[in-house]
Amino acid sequence: MRQLLLFASIIFVGVLFISRLFYLQIYSFDEHSLFDDNAIRKVYDYPKRGFVYDRNGNLLVANEPSYDVMVIPREVEPLDTIEFCNLLKIDKEQFIKYYSKARRYSPRLPSVFVPQLSKEDYAVLQEKMRKYTGFYIQKRSLRHYETTIGANVLGFIAEVNQSIIEKKPYYQMGDLIGKQGVELSYEKQLRGIKGVKRFQRDRFNRNIGSYKNGKYDTIPVQGKDITITIDAQLQAYGELLMQNKRGGIVAIEPATGEILALVSAPSYNPNLLVGRKRSKNYSILNKDSIHLPLIDKSLLRVHEPGSPFKALVALAALQEGAITPQTTVRCSGIYHYGRRGTMGCHCGGGSRDLVKGIAKSCNSYFATAFRKNIDMYPNASKSMDIWSNHIKSFGLGKYLGTDLPIGKSGLIPNGAYYDKWYPDFKWGATTIISNSIGQGEIQVTPIHLANMTAAIANRGFYYTPHIIKNIEGQELNNKFTEKHVTTINKQYFEPVIQGLLDVYNNNGTAWFLQVPGIEICGKTGTAENFTKVNGKRTQLTDHSIFIAFAPKDNPKIAIAVLVENGYYGARWAGRITSLMIEKYIKGDITLKQMEKLVLEKSLEEEYIKPFSGKPFKINY
């Protein structure tokens, strides 16, 4: 009986193993199991990344061939290390470091040993690769920037790390991925799909031919070309005007929300982040704590909006009936509020209606308008909620939802914000009166200001700002064609726009910035600038801010300019705004003296004030 039971058990186990083997080989074959089969070698065929063009069809980003030396650590056989290092232009310590890193990643999977060989080095090395078992050359497509501008817009590509590989299985060690700008935002479209060839190996680890005659091989799919909304000439001109200055410029086409220029200054040549010197150059850029070239100041620099915000204060007050266009305020040069509060004004004094209040940037007028607005209800918190909702309808106080990979929401406070801020007493309009002139707790980025300006230019609506204009063979996200309507009725925009027009005319705050033949509506602004020096809060030179759109009717461009430490609004931001508008609309510059003044002005001394040492020249 025991022998029979033993025999039956052996038969049962045998049948079980045979059945399982039959099932695995015949019924449960999974193409993905090929990636785990050590007898099959995978060789990837990398596609070319899609090209990037500007809105006028100018090629901005192309490709050039790149060659990586790959290693499969467990296949490496004894070699002449000195000779191999000389060919790769590395030393023995680097060889050991790279090999150890590859082995830690995986002894049996390929990883990059030395990336991005030059064509010359590749030509020398390929003839001798047969001597170095376990190493081979992988051809890839490396970026070549056909321009020196728009580094913050275009972004760059770099090797994936382990964290990315774990989150996105498509990528393998050594693959390249978009970082920052459109390279990141449209990585999936630009990268294409890599192909793969599979080779059968024998027990000696030698290739013996294509696996199943290439049945499971795939060919690469080239990345899609994209056209971005940037006007390369306008972008280049903006970067030129911002040389030796720090700040941002955002220009938008009001009718579409397309971003015409996105300048972050100082910038750098995008080709610095290509090739074997990419890591070294990135480190230099990253360590520059004075100029912060890797920080996109047009998207990330949060600051008070200053006087441009007065346009929204006026619109909210008009909508709620707190004022009319004919409401007048007499300015004495000082606005008194509360028991002892005062607010200075530099408008020159006199009687101000809405249009003059905007043209002269009268603090007294807008403090009065804001105060009347908040005092309309017995509960200041409720009034603040209503006011806040009007302001937020222009896209402020939130992340705009652009197709750019970075951004900040800024801050537009509501009633709950101040209830929490002032829990021990009854706050009111005079407590938060600085909001009326774009100071206090209001925080925006340059792209917020540009979008706000576009909404005013459109008389009450805007489209989400975006950088993409066209993707080869693909429709754009419909969120970029969805109209966002503000809470302000259309009729209230006309007196405000007339005031913005008079900023340039009738002895307004930017009368000396007029562009012949173009009706420009704009607003000067100055934002206080504080930083910590040796742990102490220190006030530095104010930021210069300017917003504008042109022409007045059927506007083609809305723009916001921030020049850090640039004094008052019209001084530098205003001049740059007028020049940018003329460049875009006319295609040429007639304001030669103004252009010369801006190009020759450096603010380097302003930026080193919080730091010890002497100013140094930017060589990016």
C-alpha positions as CSV (number, residue, x, y, z in Angstrom):
1,M,0.0,0.0,0.0
2,R,2.9,2.4,0.9
3,Q,4.6,1.6,-2.4
4,L,1.4,2.3,-4.3
5,L,0.9,5.6,-2.5
6,L,4.5,6.6,-3.2
7,F,4.3,5.7,-6.9
8,A,1.0,7.6,-7.2
9,S,2.6,10.7,-5.5
10,I,5.5,10.7,-7.9
11,I,3.2,10.3,-10.9
12,F,1.0,13.2,-9.5
13,V,3.9,15.6,-9.0
14,G,5.3,14.7,-12.4
15,V,2.0,15.4,-14.1
16,L,1.7,18.6,-12.2
17,F,5.1,19.9,-13.3
18,I,4.5,18.9,-16.9
19,S,1.1,20.6,-16.9
20,R,2.5,23.8,-15.4
21,L,5.3,23.8,-17.9
22,F,2.9,23.2,-20.8
23,Y,0.6,26.0,-19.5
24,L,3.5,28.5,-19.1
25,Q,4.9,27.8,-22.5
26,I,1.7,27.4,-24.6
27,Y,-1.1,29.3,-22.9
28,S,0.3,31.9,-20.6
29,F,3.1,33.3,-22.8
30,D,3.2,37.0,-22.1
31,E,5.2,39.4,-24.3
32,H,6.2,41.3,-21.2
33,S,7.9,38.2,-19.8
34,L,10.5,38.8,-22.5
35,F,11.8,41.6,-20.4
36,D,12.6,39.1,-17.6
37,D,14.1,36.4,-19.7
38,N,17.9,36.3,-19.3
39,A,18.3,34.3,-22.5
40,I,17.0,37.1,-24.5
41,R,18.9,40.3,-25.0
42,K,17.0,43.5,-25.7
43,V,18.5,46.2,-27.8
44,Y,16.6,49.5,-27.9
45,D,16.2,51.7,-31.0
46,Y,15.6,55.3,-29.8
47,P,13.5,57.6,-31.9
48,K,14.3,61.2,-32.8
49,R,12.6,63.7,-30.5
50,G,10.1,66.0,-32.2
51,F,11.3,69.4,-33.4
52,V,10.1,72.6,-31.7
53,Y,9.1,75.7,-33.8
54,D,8.0,79.2,-32.8
55,R,4.7,80.6,-33.9
56,N,6.2,81.9,-37.2
57,G,7.7,78.6,-38.2
58,N,11.2,79.3,-37.0
59,L,13.0,76.1,-35.9
60,L,14.1,76.4,-32.3
61,V,15.0,72.9,-31.2
62,A,16.4,70.1,-33.4
63,N,18.4,66.9,-32.8
64,E,21.9,65.6,-33.2
65,P,23.2,62.1,-32.8
66,S,24.6,61.1,-29.5
67,Y,26.5,57.9,-28.5
68,D,26.4,56.4,-25.0
69,V,28.8,53.6,-23.9
70,M,26.6,51.0,-22.2
71,V,27.7,48.3,-19.8
72,I,26.1,45.0,-18.6
73,P,28.3,44.3,-15.5
74,R,28.0,40.5,-15.3
75,E,29.1,40.2,-18.9
76,V,32.3,42.2,-18.5
77,E,35.5,40.2,-19.0
78,P,39.0,41.2,-18.0
79,L,40.2,44.1,-20.1
80,D,43.0,46.6,-20.5
81,T,41.6,49.2,-18.2
82,I,44.2,51.9,-19.0
83,E,43.6,51.6,-22.7
84,F,39.8,51.7,-22.3
85,C,40.0,54.7,-20.0
86,N,42.2,56.6,-22.5
87,L,39.7,55.9,-25.3
88,L,36.8,57.2,-23.1
89,K,38.9,60.1,-21.8
90,I,38.3,59.2,-18.1
91,D,40.7,58.0,-15.4
92,K,40.7,54.7,-13.5
93,E,38.9,56.2,-10.4
94,Q,36.1,57.3,-12.7
95,F,36.0,53.8,-14.3
96,I,35.6,52.2,-10.9
97,K,32.9,54.7,-9.9
98,Y,30.9,54.2,-13.1
99,Y,31.2,50.4,-13.0
100,S,30.2,50.2,-9.4
101,K,27.1,52.5,-10.0
102,A,26.1,50.3,-12.9
103,R,26.5,47.1,-10.9
104,R,24.4,48.5,-8.0
105,Y,21.6,49.3,-10.5
106,S,21.6,45.8,-12.0
107,P,24.4,43.3,-12.8
108,R,22.4,41.8,-15.7
109,L,20.7,44.9,-17.1
110,P,22.4,47.5,-19.3
111,S,23.0,51.0,-18.0
112,V,25.0,54.0,-19.2
113,F,28.7,53.8,-18.5
114,V,29.8,57.0,-20.2
115,P,27.2,59.2,-21.8
116,Q,27.1,61.4,-24.9
117,L,30.4,60.7,-26.8
118,S,31.3,63.2,-29.5
119,K,31.2,62.0,-33.1
120,E,35.0,62.0,-33.1
121,D,35.3,59.9,-30.0
122,Y,32.7,57.5,-31.3
123,A,34.5,57.1,-34.6
124,V,37.7,56.0,-32.7
125,L,35.9,53.8,-30.2
126,Q,33.6,51.8,-32.4
127,E,36.4,50.1,-34.2
128,K,37.8,48.7,-30.9
129,M,34.5,47.9,-29.0
130,R,34.9,44.2,-29.9
131,K,37.8,44.0,-27.5
132,Y,35.6,45.0,-24.5
133,T,33.1,42.3,-23.8
134,G,30.1,43.6,-21.8
135,F,30.3,47.0,-23.3
136,Y,28.5,48.3,-26.3
137,I,27.5,51.7,-27.9
138,Q,23.9,52.9,-27.9
139,K,22.9,55.6,-30.3
140,R,20.5,58.2,-29.1
141,S,19.1,61.5,-30.2
142,L,20.5,64.5,-28.3
143,R,19.0,68.0,-28.4
144,H,20.5,70.8,-30.5
145,Y,19.1,74.2,-29.8
146,E,19.1,76.4,-32.9
147,T,18.8,79.5,-30.8
148,T,20.4,81.1,-27.7
149,I,17.1,82.4,-26.3
150,G,14.1,81.0,-24.3
151,A,16.0,78.6,-22.1
152,N,13.2,78.9,-19.5
153,V,10.6,78.2,-22.2
154,L,12.3,75.3,-24.0
155,G,13.7,73.5,-21.0
156,F,16.2,70.7,-21.4
157,I,16.6,66.9,-21.3
158,A,18.5,64.9,-18.8
159,E,19.0,61.2,-17.8
160,V,16.2,59.7,-15.8
161,N,16.9,58.7,-12.2
162,Q,15.7,55.7,-10.2
163,S,12.7,57.6,-8.8
164,I,11.4,58.3,-12.3
165,I,12.0,54.8,-13.5
166,E,9.9,53.4,-10.5
167,K,7.1,55.8,-11.3
168,K,7.2,55.5,-15.1
169,P,8.2,52.0,-16.2
170,Y,8.6,53.1,-19.9
171,Y,11.9,54.6,-18.9
172,Q,15.1,52.5,-18.4
173,M,18.4,53.6,-16.9
174,G,20.2,55.9,-19.3
175,D,17.0,57.1,-21.0
176,L,16.6,60.9,-21.4
177,I,13.5,62.8,-20.3
178,G,12.3,66.4,-20.6
179,K,13.2,68.7,-17.7
180,Q,11.5,72.1,-17.4
181,G,9.7,74.1,-20.1
182,V,8.0,72.5,-23.1
183,E,10.5,69.6,-23.0
184,L,8.8,68.6,-19.7
185,S,5.2,69.7,-20.5
186,Y,5.1,67.9,-23.8
187,E,7.6,65.1,-23.0
188,K,5.2,62.3,-24.1
189,Q,4.5,63.9,-27.5
190,L,8.1,64.9,-28.1
191,R,9.9,61.7,-27.0
192,G,8.1,59.3,-29.4
193,I,8.1,55.5,-28.7
194,K,11.4,53.6,-28.6
195,G,11.6,50.4,-30.6
196,V,13.2,47.1,-29.4
197,K,15.0,44.2,-31.1
198,R,15.3,40.9,-29.2
199,F,18.2,38.5,-29.7
200,Q,18.4,34.8,-28.5
201,R,21.5,33.9,-26.6
202,D,23.1,30.5,-26.0
203,R,24.4,29.1,-22.7
204,F,27.7,30.9,-23.3
205,N,25.8,34.2,-23.5
206,R,26.5,34.6,-27.2
207,N,24.0,36.1,-29.6
208,I,22.7,33.3,-31.9
209,G,20.2,35.3,-33.9
210,S,16.9,37.2,-33.8
211,Y,14.4,35.9,-31.3
212,K,11.6,34.1,-33.2
213,N,12.6,35.8,-36.4
214,G,11.8,39.3,-35.0
215,K,8.1,38.4,-34.2
216,Y,8.1,40.5,-31.1
217,D,10.4,43.3,-32.4
218,T,9.0,46.8,-32.7
219,I,10.2,49.8,-34.7
220,P,10.6,53.2,-33.1
221,V,7.9,55.9,-33.5
222,Q,9.4,59.3,-34.0
223,G,8.3,62.1,-31.7
224,K,5.8,64.7,-32.8
225,D,6.8,68.1,-33.9
226,I,5.3,70.9,-31.9
227,T,4.7,74.6,-32.6
228,I,4.8,76.9,-29.6
229,T,3.1,80.3,-29.2
230,I,6.3,82.2,-28.6
231,D,7.4,84.8,-31.1
232,A,11.1,84.2,-31.2
233,Q,12.0,87.7,-32.3
234,L,9.9,89.3,-29.5
235,Q,11.4,86.8,-27.0
236,A,14.9,87.7,-28.1
237,Y,14.2,91.4,-27.9
238,G,12.8,91.1,-24.4
239,E,15.9,89.1,-23.2
240,L,18.1,91.8,-24.8
241,L,16.3,94.6,-23.0
242,M,16.5,92.7,-19.7
243,Q,20.3,92.2,-19.9
244,N,22.0,93.2,-16.7
245,K,18.6,93.3,-15.0
246,R,16.6,90.7,-13.0
247,G,12.9,90.1,-13.5
248,G,10.3,88.8,-15.9
249,I,8.3,89.8,-18.9
250,V,5.0,88.0,-20.0
251,A,3.3,89.0,-23.2
252,I,-0.1,87.5,-24.2
253,E,-2.3,87.7,-27.2
254,P,-5.6,88.7,-25.6
255,A,-7.9,87.1,-28.2
256,T,-6.4,83.6,-27.7
257,G,-4.4,83.5,-24.5
258,E,-1.3,82.5,-26.5
259,I,1.9,83.5,-24.8
260,L,4.0,85.7,-27.1
261,A,7.0,86.1,-24.9
262,L,8.0,84.6,-21.5
263,V,11.2,86.2,-20.4
264,S,13.1,85.4,-17.3
265,A,16.2,87.5,-16.6
266,P,19.0,86.8,-16.4
267,S,18.7,83.8,-18.8
268,Y,21.3,81.5,-20.2
269,N,22.1,79.8,-23.5
270,P,20.1,76.5,-23.6
271,N,23.0,74.7,-25.3
272,L,24.9,74.9,-22.0
273,L,22.7,72.1,-20.7
274,V,23.5,69.7,-23.6
275,G,26.3,67.2,-23.8
276,R,28.9,65.9,-21.3
277,K,29.3,69.3,-19.7
278,R,25.6,69.6,-18.8
279,S,26.1,68.6,-15.2
280,K,29.0,71.0,-14.6
281,N,27.1,73.9,-16.2
282,Y,23.9,73.1,-14.4
283,S,25.8,73.2,-11.1
284,I,27.3,76.6,-11.9
285,L,23.9,78.0,-12.8
286,N,22.3,76.5,-9.7
287,K,24.9,78.0,-7.3
288,D,24.4,81.5,-8.6
289,S,22.4,82.9,-5.6
290,I,22.5,86.5,-6.8
291,H,20.9,86.1,-10.3
292,L,19.1,82.8,-9.8
293,P,19.1,82.0,-13.5
294,L,17.3,78.7,-13.1
295,I,14.3,80.3,-11.4
296,D,11.7,81.4,-13.9
297,K,10.8,84.8,-12.6
298,S,7.9,85.3,-15.0
299,L,6.1,82.3,-13.4
300,L,7.5,82.0,-9.9
301,R,8.4,85.5,-8.6
302,V,5.7,86.4,-6.2
303,H,5.4,90.1,-5.3
304,E,2.9,92.8,-4.5
305,P,1.2,94.1,-7.7
306,G,1.4,97.7,-6.7
307,S,-0.6,100.3,-8.6
308,P,-1.7,98.2,-11.6
309,F,-4.0,96.5,-9.1
310,K,-5.9,99.7,-8.8
311,A,-7.7,98.9,-12.1
312,L,-9.3,95.9,-10.4
313,V,-10.1,97.9,-7.3
314,A,-12.0,100.3,-9.5
315,L,-13.9,97.6,-11.4
316,A,-15.0,95.8,-8.2
317,A,-16.2,99.1,-6.8
318,L,-18.1,99.9,-10.0
319,Q,-19.7,96.5,-10.1
320,E,-20.9,96.8,-6.5
321,G,-22.2,100.3,-6.9
322,A,-19.7,101.7,-4.4
323,I,-18.6,104.3,-6.9
324,T,-19.6,105.6,-10.3
325,P,-17.3,106.9,-13.1
326,Q,-18.3,110.4,-11.9
327,T,-17.5,109.9,-8.2
328,T,-14.9,112.4,-7.2
329,V,-12.4,112.5,-4.4
330,R,-10.3,115.5,-3.4
331,C,-6.7,114.5,-2.7
332,S,-4.5,116.6,-0.4
333,G,-1.5,114.5,-0.9
334,I,-2.3,112.5,2.3
335,Y,-5.2,110.1,2.8
336,H,-6.3,109.9,6.5
337,Y,-8.1,106.9,7.8
338,G,-9.0,105.4,11.2
339,R,-7.7,107.3,14.3
340,R,-4.2,108.0,13.2
341,G,-3.7,106.2,9.9
342,T,-2.3,108.1,6.9
343,M,-1.4,107.1,3.4
344,G,0.8,109.3,1.2
345,C,0.0,110.1,-2.4
346,H,2.2,111.5,-5.2
347,C,-0.5,112.4,-7.7
348,G,-0.1,116.1,-7.2
349,G,-3.4,116.7,-5.4
350,G,-6.7,118.1,-6.5
351,S,-10.1,116.7,-7.4
352,R,-10.1,113.3,-9.0
353,D,-12.8,111.3,-10.8
354,L,-12.2,107.7,-11.9
355,V,-10.4,108.4,-15.1
356,K,-8.1,111.0,-13.5
357,G,-7.6,108.8,-10.5
358,I,-6.2,106.0,-12.8
359,A,-4.2,108.4,-15.0
360,K,-2.5,110.1,-12.0
361,S,-2.5,106.9,-9.9
362,C,-4.1,108.7,-7.0
363,N,-3.9,106.6,-3.7
364,S,-6.6,108.7,-2.1
365,Y,-9.1,107.9,-4.8
366,F,-8.6,104.1,-4.6
367,A,-8.4,104.0,-0.8
368,T,-11.8,105.8,-0.9
369,A,-13.2,103.4,-3.5
370,F,-12.0,100.3,-1.6
371,R,-13.3,101.6,1.7
372,K,-16.8,102.3,0.3
373,N,-16.8,98.9,-1.2
374,I,-16.0,97.0,2.0
375,D,-18.3,99.3,4.1
376,M,-21.3,98.4,1.9
377,Y,-22.3,95.6,4.3
378,P,-22.3,95.6,8.1
379,N,-20.2,92.5,8.1
380,A,-16.7,93.3,6.7
381,S,-16.0,89.6,6.3
382,K,-18.9,89.2,3.9
383,S,-17.9,92.3,1.9
384,M,-14.4,91.0,1.7
385,D,-15.6,87.7,0.3
386,I,-17.6,89.5,-2.4
387,W,-14.6,91.7,-3.3
388,S,-12.3,88.7,-3.3
389,N,-14.5,86.8,-5.7
390,H,-14.5,89.7,-8.1
391,I,-10.7,89.9,-8.1
392,K,-10.2,86.1,-8.4
393,S,-12.5,86.1,-11.5
394,F,-9.5,87.7,-13.3
395,G,-7.4,84.6,-12.6
396,L,-5.6,86.1,-9.6
397,G,-5.1,84.1,-6.3
398,K,-4.9,80.7,-8.1
399,Y,-2.7,78.7,-10.3
400,L,-3.8,79.6,-13.7
401,G,-3.7,76.0,-15.1
402,T,-1.3,76.8,-18.0
403,D,0.5,74.1,-19.9
404,L,3.7,75.2,-18.3
405,P,5.2,72.8,-15.6
406,I,5.6,75.4,-12.9
407,G,3.7,78.3,-11.4
408,K,2.4,79.8,-8.2
409,S,-1.1,80.8,-7.1
410,G,-0.2,84.0,-5.3
411,L,-2.8,85.3,-2.8
412,I,-6.0,87.2,-2.8
413,P,-7.3,87.2,0.8
414,N,-11.0,86.8,1.7
415,G,-13.0,87.3,4.8
416,A,-11.9,84.1,6.5
417,Y,-8.3,85.0,6.0
418,Y,-8.7,88.2,8.0
419,D,-11.0,86.6,10.6
420,K,-8.1,84.3,11.3
421,W,-5.5,87.0,11.1
422,Y,-7.4,89.3,13.5
423,P,-9.2,87.0,15.9
424,D,-9.3,89.5,18.8
425,F,-11.0,92.6,17.4
426,K,-13.4,93.7,14.8
427,W,-11.5,94.5,11.6
428,G,-12.7,96.6,8.8
429,A,-11.8,98.4,5.6
430,T,-9.3,100.7,7.3
431,T,-7.5,97.7,8.8
432,I,-6.7,96.3,5.4
433,I,-6.6,99.6,3.4
434,S,-3.2,98.8,1.8
435,N,-5.0,96.3,-0.4
436,S,-6.5,99.3,-2.2
437,I,-3.2,100.2,-3.8
438,G,-2.0,96.7,-4.5
439,Q,0.0,96.2,-1.3
440,G,-0.7,94.5,2.0
441,E,-1.4,90.8,1.6
442,I,-2.0,90.8,-2.2
443,Q,0.5,88.6,-4.0
444,V,0.8,87.9,-7.7
445,T,3.3,86.7,-10.3
446,P,4.1,88.5,-13.6
447,I,1.9,86.0,-15.5
448,H,-1.0,86.8,-13.2
449,L,-0.6,90.5,-14.1
450,A,-0.4,89.8,-17.8
451,N,-3.5,87.6,-17.7
452,M,-5.3,90.3,-15.7
453,T,-4.3,92.8,-18.3
454,A,-5.6,90.6,-21.1
455,A,-9.0,90.2,-19.4
456,I,-9.3,94.0,-19.1
457,A,-8.3,94.4,-22.8
458,N,-11.0,91.9,-23.7
459,R,-13.6,93.9,-21.6
460,G,-14.2,91.1,-19.2
461,F,-12.9,87.7,-20.3
462,Y,-9.7,85.7,-20.8
463,Y,-8.4,82.4,-22.1
464,T,-6.1,80.3,-20.0
465,P,-2.5,81.4,-21.0
466,H,-0.7,78.6,-22.9
467,I,2.5,77.9,-24.7
468,I,1.4,75.3,-27.2
469,K,0.0,76.3,-30.6
470,N,0.0,73.1,-32.5
471,I,1.0,69.4,-32.1
472,E,1.6,67.4,-35.2
473,G,-1.4,65.2,-35.9
474,Q,-3.1,66.0,-32.6
475,E,-5.8,68.3,-31.3
476,L,-5.1,70.8,-28.6
477,N,-6.6,70.6,-25.1
478,N,-10.0,72.3,-25.3
479,K,-9.4,74.0,-22.0
480,F,-7.3,76.5,-23.9
481,T,-10.2,77.6,-26.0
482,E,-12.7,77.9,-23.1
483,K,-13.6,81.5,-22.3
484,H,-13.4,82.6,-18.7
485,V,-15.8,85.4,-18.0
486,T,-15.2,87.8,-15.1
487,T,-17.8,88.9,-12.6
488,I,-17.7,92.5,-13.9
489,N,-20.3,93.8,-16.4
490,K,-18.9,94.9,-19.7
491,Q,-20.0,98.5,-19.4
492,Y,-17.7,99.1,-16.4
493,F,-14.6,98.5,-18.4
494,E,-14.8,101.5,-20.7
495,P,-14.1,104.2,-18.1
496,V,-11.3,102.1,-16.6
497,I,-9.8,101.6,-20.0
498,Q,-10.0,105.4,-20.7
499,G,-8.1,106.0,-17.5
500,L,-5.4,103.5,-18.6
501,L,-5.2,105.2,-22.0
502,D,-4.8,108.6,-20.2
503,V,-1.8,107.1,-18.3
504,Y,0.0,107.6,-21.6
505,N,-1.7,110.9,-22.4
506,N,-3.0,114.0,-20.7
507,N,0.1,114.2,-18.5
508,G,-0.5,110.8,-17.0
509,T,2.2,108.9,-15.1
510,A,3.6,107.4,-18.3
511,W,3.2,110.4,-20.7
512,F,6.8,110.3,-21.7
513,L,6.6,106.6,-22.8
514,Q,4.2,107.2,-25.8
515,V,4.8,105.2,-29.0
516,P,3.9,107.2,-32.1
517,G,1.0,105.7,-34.0
518,I,-0.1,103.3,-31.3
519,E,-2.8,103.8,-28.7
520,I,-1.5,102.1,-25.5
521,C,-3.4,101.6,-22.3
522,G,-1.2,101.0,-19.3
523,K,-0.5,101.4,-15.7
524,T,2.6,102.1,-13.7
525,G,3.4,100.3,-10.5
526,T,5.9,100.2,-7.7
527,A,6.2,97.4,-5.2
528,E,8.2,97.5,-1.9
529,N,11.1,95.2,-1.8
530,F,12.3,93.6,1.5
531,T,14.9,90.9,2.1
532,K,16.8,89.5,5.1
533,V,20.4,90.7,5.5
534,N,22.3,89.0,8.4
535,G,18.9,87.9,9.8
536,K,17.4,91.4,9.8
537,R,14.5,92.5,7.6
538,T,15.9,95.1,5.3
539,Q,14.2,97.3,2.7
540,L,15.9,97.5,-0.7
541,T,15.2,99.5,-3.8
542,D,11.6,99.1,-5.0
543,H,10.6,96.8,-7.8
544,S,9.5,98.5,-11.1
545,I,6.2,97.1,-12.5
546,F,4.2,98.0,-15.6
547,I,1.2,96.5,-17.4
548,A,-0.2,97.6,-20.7
549,F,-2.2,96.5,-23.8
550,A,-2.3,97.8,-27.3
551,P,-4.0,98.9,-29.4
552,K,-6.8,100.2,-27.3
553,D,-9.4,98.7,-29.6
554,N,-8.9,95.1,-31.0
555,P,-5.8,94.7,-28.8
556,K,-3.0,92.5,-30.2
557,I,-0.8,92.3,-27.1
558,A,-1.2,92.4,-23.3
559,I,2.0,92.6,-21.3
560,A,3.4,92.7,-17.8
561,V,7.0,93.7,-16.9
562,L,8.7,93.3,-13.6
563,V,12.2,94.8,-13.1
564,E,13.5,93.8,-9.7
565,N,15.1,96.7,-7.8
566,G,14.1,98.9,-10.8
567,Y,12.8,102.0,-8.9
568,Y,9.4,103.4,-9.8
569,G,7.2,101.7,-12.5
570,A,7.7,104.0,-15.5
571,R,11.5,104.2,-15.0
572,W,12.5,100.8,-16.4
573,A,9.5,98.5,-16.6
574,G,7.5,101.2,-18.4
575,R,10.2,101.8,-21.0
576,I,10.7,98.1,-21.6
577,T,6.9,97.8,-22.1
578,S,6.7,100.5,-24.7
579,L,9.6,99.1,-26.6
580,M,8.2,95.6,-26.5
581,I,4.8,96.8,-27.8
582,E,6.4,98.8,-30.6
583,K,8.6,95.8,-31.6
584,Y,5.6,93.5,-31.8
585,I,3.1,95.7,-33.5
586,K,5.5,97.6,-35.9
587,G,8.3,95.1,-36.2
588,D,10.8,97.9,-35.8
589,I,11.9,100.4,-33.2
590,T,11.6,104.2,-33.7
591,L,12.2,105.0,-30.0
592,K,16.0,104.8,-30.4
593,Q,17.0,107.0,-27.5
594,M,14.7,105.0,-25.2
595,E,16.1,101.8,-26.5
596,K,19.7,103.0,-26.0
597,L,19.0,104.1,-22.4
598,V,17.5,100.7,-21.5
599,L,20.2,98.7,-23.2
600,E,23.0,100.6,-21.5
601,K,21.4,100.4,-18.0
602,S,22.8,97.8,-15.6
603,L,21.2,97.2,-12.2
604,E,24.0,94.8,-11.0
605,E,25.0,97.1,-8.1
606,E,21.4,96.8,-6.8
607,Y,21.5,93.0,-6.7
608,I,24.8,92.7,-4.8
609,K,23.7,95.0,-2.0
610,P,22.6,92.2,0.3
611,F,25.8,90.3,-0.5
612,S,29.4,91.0,0.3
613,G,31.9,91.2,-2.5
614,K,32.1,92.8,-5.9
615,P,29.7,92.5,-8.8
616,F,30.6,89.9,-11.3
617,K,29.8,89.6,-15.0
618,I,27.3,87.0,-16.1
619,N,28.7,84.6,-18.7
620,Y,25.8,82.3,-19.2
